[in-house]
Amino acid sequence: MSFVKSILVSEESVSAVMQRYPDQGLLMAQLTEIIMRTGVCQFSAKERELIGAFASGTNACIYCFNTHKVAAEAFGVDENLLQSLLDDVDSSPVNDKLKPVLRYVKKLTETPSRMVQADADAIFDAGWDENSFHFTVMICALFNFYNRLMDGYGVRNTAEFRLTAGRGLADSGYGIVAKQMKQ
């Protein structure tokens, strides 16, 4: 149950929180659409969802992790991969090229003041360009923001809701949230 009475249990979601502040919500929804879908970088939508879900799992954000796990699975991510990544990135069956990206996200999430050049270099050495590095940081930052927002509001919702929301994001992207904000 949300910590505020104005958000009903059946409506707990990012949209429900952000619709209370549409000037902020619209900008966040537009930014999220760019970062997660339309912005040009080497990451596919599948990889972006995987990175976002991984950041949320690292933060133990129930709402975001489960919602974006469903979205990642809708793009073809194996249902056991995220747990494997959370257990140990290095021994997980994820593509080796993504491992330094995920290690970076984990470290940036858990100990941001300890980031060093070698962490970024590992991403470049794996074959990602500076634009992909930027998107790595942006996806991580975006999901840390949303994790704090949802946990700060006490948003959990139901497993069924998170399943529907995750599939909806995979099918329609994040622009749908921006459309809701404009109404």
ChimeraX attribute file (.defattr): number of C-alpha atoms within 10 A of each C-alpha:
attribute: neighborCount
match mode: 1-to-1
recipient: residues
	/A:1	16
	/A:2	20
	/A:3	12
	/A:4	11
	/A:5	8
	/A:6	11
	/A:7	17
	/A:8	15
	/A:9	14
	/A:10	10
	/A:11	17
	/A:12	22
	/A:13	23
	/A:14	19
	/A:15	19
	/A:16	16
	/A:17	20
	/A:18	19
	/A:19	19
	/A:20	13
	/A:21	12
	/A:22	18
	/A:23	12
	/A:24	12
	/A:25	22
	/A:26	21
	/A:27	14
	/A:28	18
	/A:29	23
	/A:30	17
	/A:31	19
	/A:32	22
	/A:33	18
	/A:34	15
	/A:35	21
	/A:36	24
	/A:37	20
	/A:38	15
	/A:39	14
	/A:40	13
	/A:41	18
	/A:42	14
	/A:43	19
	/A:44	14
	/A:45	18
	/A:46	19
	/A:47	17
	/A:48	22
	/A:49	28
	/A:50	26
	/A:51	27
	/A:52	28
	/A:53	26
	/A:54	26
	/A:55	29
	/A:56	28
	/A:57	23
	/A:58	19
	/A:59	19
	/A:60	14
	/A:61	23
	/A:62	18
	/A:63	25
	/A:64	30
	/A:65	25
	/A:66	21
	/A:67	25
	/A:68	27
	/A:69	30
	/A:70	26
	/A:71	28
	/A:72	27
	/A:73	20
	/A:74	19
	/A:75	18
	/A:76	11
	/A:77	18
	/A:78	13
	/A:79	13
	/A:80	12
	/A:81	18
	/A:82	24
	/A:83	14
	/A:84	15
	/A:85	21
	/A:86	15
	/A:87	12
	/A:88	12
	/A:89	20
	/A:90	14
	/A:91	11
	/A:92	17
	/A:93	15
	/A:94	17
	/A:95	7
	/A:96	13
	/A:97	15
	/A:98	19
	/A:99	20
	/A:100	21
	/A:101	22
	/A:102	24
	/A:103	18
	/A:104	23
	/A:105	25
	/A:106	22
	/A:107	16
	/A:108	19
	/A:109	19
	/A:110	13
	/A:111	10
	/A:112	12
	/A:113	9
	/A:114	9
	/A:115	12
	/A:116	10
	/A:117	7
	/A:118	10
	/A:119	17
	/A:120	16
	/A:121	14
	/A:122	17
	/A:123	23
	/A:124	17
	/A:125	12
	/A:126	14
	/A:127	12
	/A:128	19
	/A:129	13
	/A:130	13
	/A:131	14
	/A:132	18
	/A:133	19
	/A:134	13
	/A:135	20
	/A:136	24
	/A:137	16
	/A:138	18
	/A:139	22
	/A:140	24
	/A:141	17
	/A:142	19
	/A:143	23
	/A:144	20
	/A:145	12
	/A:146	17
	/A:147	24
	/A:148	15
	/A:149	16
	/A:150	20
	/A:151	18
	/A:152	11
	/A:153	18
	/A:154	15
	/A:155	27
	/A:156	20
	/A:157	18
	/A:158	15
	/A:159	13
	/A:160	10
	/A:161	17
	/A:162	24
	/A:163	16
	/A:164	14
	/A:165	18
	/A:166	24
	/A:167	21
	/A:168	17
	/A:169	20
	/A:170	20
	/A:171	12
	/A:172	10
	/A:173	19
	/A:174	22
	/A:175	19
	/A:176	15
	/A:177	22
	/A:178	21
	/A:179	12
	/A:180	14
	/A:181	22
	/A:182	11
	/A:183	7
